[in-house]
Amino acid sequence: MGGISFVMWQDNGAIIQFIQQSDLSPALRIYLSIGGEETDNPDFNKVAYEHVEQVRQTLIAAGVAENQVRFDYLPDGTHHESTWGPLFAEAHRWLIRSSNTMQ
């Protein structure tokens, strides 16, 4: 599962609640990324980063192994295909690797 440029500004915590209420497999692999320049509002960008970090921490607390959750922060990344395109191949490779390869 992946979330590239994973901005959750309108979900009112729904993704956190969903994770907390779900029976997640410890073998689940999650790729998350966010850019530091998602918008032209630095305060929003800071909150967006914090939300994705909270999702990462919630997944780990819910039983997904820390090495199964990857979070890439791109300081110059924007909410645009020019940022997402180069990430896709690496995110895909990482997601399909077996957990045994990562250890």
C-alpha positions in Angstrom: 0.0 0.0 0.0 1.3 3.4 -0.8 0.6 7.1 -0.3 2.7 9.4 -2.4 2.3 13.1 -1.5 0.0 11.8 1.2 -1.9 15.0 2.2 -4.8 14.3 4.6 -6.0 17.8 5.3 -9.7 17.0 5.1 -10.0 13.6 6.7 -10.5 14.9 10.3 -8.4 12.0 11.7 -10.4 9.3 9.8 -7.3 7.5 8.6 -5.9 7.4 12.1 -9.2 5.9 13.4 -9.3 3.5 10.6 -5.8 2.2 11.3 -6.6 1.9 15.1 -9.8 0.0 14.4 -8.3 -2.4 11.8 -6.7 -5.8 12.3 -3.5 -5.1 10.3 -1.2 -7.8 9.2 2.3 -7.4 10.6 3.6 -8.3 7.1 1.8 -5.2 5.6 4.2 -2.9 3.8 3.4 0.8 3.6 5.1 3.5 1.5 4.4 7.1 2.5 5.9 10.3 1.1 5.4 14.0 1.4 7.1 17.1 0.1 8.1 20.1 2.0 6.5 22.3 -0.6 3.1 20.6 -1.1 1.5 24.1 -1.0 2.8 27.7 -0.9 1.7 27.8 2.8 4.6 26.8 5.1 2.3 26.3 8.1 0.1 23.9 6.1 3.2 22.0 4.9 4.4 21.6 8.4 1.0 20.2 9.5 0.9 17.9 6.5 4.3 16.4 7.4 3.2 16.0 11.0 0.0 14.1 9.9 2.0 11.7 7.8 4.4 11.1 10.6 1.4 10.4 12.9 0.1 7.9 10.4 3.5 6.2 10.4 3.6 6.1 14.2 0.0 4.8 14.3 0.8 2.0 11.9 3.7 0.9 14.0 1.7 1.1 17.2 -1.0 -1.0 15.5 1.5 -3.8 15.0 3.1 -3.1 11.6 6.8 -3.7 11.9 8.8 -0.4 11.7 10.9 -1.8 8.8 7.7 -2.4 6.9 6.7 1.3 7.0 8.8 3.6 4.8 8.4 7.4 5.0 10.3 9.5 2.5 10.3 13.3 3.1 11.3 15.4 0.2 12.1 18.9 1.4 11.7 20.4 -2.1 8.9 18.1 -3.1 5.6 19.6 -4.4 2.1 18.3 -4.9 2.8 17.7 -8.6 3.7 14.9 -11.0 7.2 16.3 -11.3 7.8 15.1 -7.7 5.7 12.0 -7.8 7.0 10.5 -11.1 10.6 9.9 -9.9 9.3 8.4 -6.6 7.0 5.8 -8.2 9.6 3.3 -9.5 11.4 3.2 -6.1 8.2 3.0 -4.1 7.0 0.1 -6.3 10.4 -1.7 -5.9 10.3 -1.3 -2.2 6.7 -2.4 -1.9 7.1 -5.6 -3.8 10.3 -6.7 -2.0 9.8 -9.5 0.4 10.2 -8.7 4.1 13.0 -11.3 4.2 15.0 -9.1 1.7 14.8 -6.1 4.0 16.3 -7.7 7.1 
